[in-house]
Amino acid sequence: VWFFLGLVEAFVGLRVILRAAAAHDVGFVSFINAVSGPLVAPFEGITPDYVHRANVVEIGSLIAMLVYFLAGYLVVKLVRIATAPRPAGGATPTRTHTRTTTYQ
């Protein structure tokens, strides 16, 4: 899960950096945009992008990165809960408390 999340974050993060740097859409940049486009599409238009001359900060891409991270984190937590070792015999774990009292 973390590996795939890292790939998604890397592609979308590179997209944000390349768009902010006003990189030309050829070669490597075109590849990054083609791969990350479908990942960012559901989040486009949520908020307007910040545009200054040719530089663009895609707020939707930043939101996508946050949502994908939170979704990945949630999946990892759910898998850990589902695969946690259970006590033998179906008993629920209990804690016993002992009080040590010293008399003088």
Rosetta blueprint (number, residue, H / E / L):
1 V L
2 W H
3 F H
4 F H
5 L H
6 G H
7 L H
8 V H
9 E H
10 A H
11 F H
12 V H
13 G H
14 L H
15 R H
16 V H
17 I H
18 L H
19 R H
20 A H
21 A L
22 A L
23 A L
24 H L
25 D L
26 V L
27 G L
28 F H
29 V H
30 S H
31 F H
32 I H
33 N H
34 A H
35 V H
36 S H
37 G H
38 P H
39 L H
40 V H
41 A H
42 P H
43 F H
44 E L
45 G L
46 I L
47 T L
48 P L
49 D L
50 Y E
51 V E
52 H E
53 R L
54 A L
55 N E
56 V E
57 V E
58 E L
59 I H
60 G H
61 S H
62 L H
63 I H
64 A H
65 M H
66 L H
67 V H
68 Y H
69 F H
70 L H
71 A H
72 G H
73 Y H
74 L H
75 V H
76 V H
77 K H
78 L H
79 V H
80 R H
81 I H
82 A H
83 T L
84 A L
85 P L
86 R L
87 P L
88 A H
89 G H
90 G H
91 A L
92 T L
93 P L
94 T L
95 R L
96 T L
97 H L
98 T L
99 R L
100 T L
101 T L
102 T L
103 Y L
104 Q L
